[in-house]
């Protein structure tokens, strides 16, 4: 862990951006049976390669309220450091939750 204050975002491409990139905060899907904080820790590790000692729960709110689409669980990750060893194994994307996400479809 470092005492330096760092705010991590990443650059991504999305189908609607037509070849351009955007900046984004870390996010993802809670796997069946997974707790929200566990999912948040996993997403930080998967997307940024960071392990964080502290996860502060910021709140839970509805997203896309008019259609009742889901919930957002927000956390502030602190005391993070880069992984030195990666143990994640590659998964077949067809086996992943969220595979049918619109971002992966040819429209």
N, C-alpha and C positions, 0 to 999 in steps of 0.2 A: 504493500500500500504506500501511496505517496501523499504528502501533505499538500501538494499542489492541487488547486481547484481546476478540474477539467470537466467539460460538458461534452459527452460523446453523441454525435449524430453520424449517419452514414449517407452515402450517395447511392441512389437506386434508379433503375429504369422502370417505367410503367407503360402499359400498352397505350394509354390515353395521351402520353407525352410525345408520341410520334418521334422516337429516337433521341429525345432530350432526357436529361436526368433531373432528379429533384433530391432535396435533402429530407431526411426522415428521422424520427426517433424510433427506437426499438419497439417492436410489437409482434404479436403472434397469436396463435390459437392455444387455448387450454385443452390438453389432451384428455380423453375420457378418464375419470377417476383422479385427475391431477388437481392439486390445490393451486389457487391463483398465484401465490408467492413462488411456489415451485416452478410454475410455468414462466413467471417473470425471470427467475434466475436462469432457467434453461435458455430462454430467448436471448438474454444478455450474453451468455456463453456462446451460443450458436452464431449469433449475428456479429458480435464484436470480439469474441475470444477473451472475454473477461470473466473473472470470478470475483464476486462482491461479498464482503463480509456482512454488510448491513443493507437491508431492504426496508424502507419506511413506506408503509401503506398510506397513500394520499387520498384514496376514496374509490368508490364504485358508482358508475352512472350508466344510464341507458344510452345506447347509441341507435341512431335512426329510429327515434321514438314513434313516428307515425306508422311504421311497419313492425314495431316490436322486434327488431332484429337481434339484439343481444346486449351484452354488458361490456363496459370497459373497466378493468381493474388497474388503477394507476399506482406505480411505485417509484420512489426515488432510490436509486442504487448508490451506495456510498462505500468508501474504502475498497475500491476495485483495483485489481491488478491483472496484467496479461497472463494468460495460461502459458506455461512453459512446456507442457506435454499435452498433446491432443489425443484423447482416447475415443472420440466419437467414431463410430463406424458408419459407413455410407448405407443409407436405407434406400430401398426401391421407392421412388416417388409415388408410385401407385398405392403403396401401403401407408402413406402418410395421411393424417387427418388434414383436411383442407385441400386435398389434391384438386378438387373441382373448382377451386377459387377462380373467379372471373379473370384474374390477372394471368392465369396460365392458359386460358382458352383462346383459340383463334376466332376472332370475331369478324 
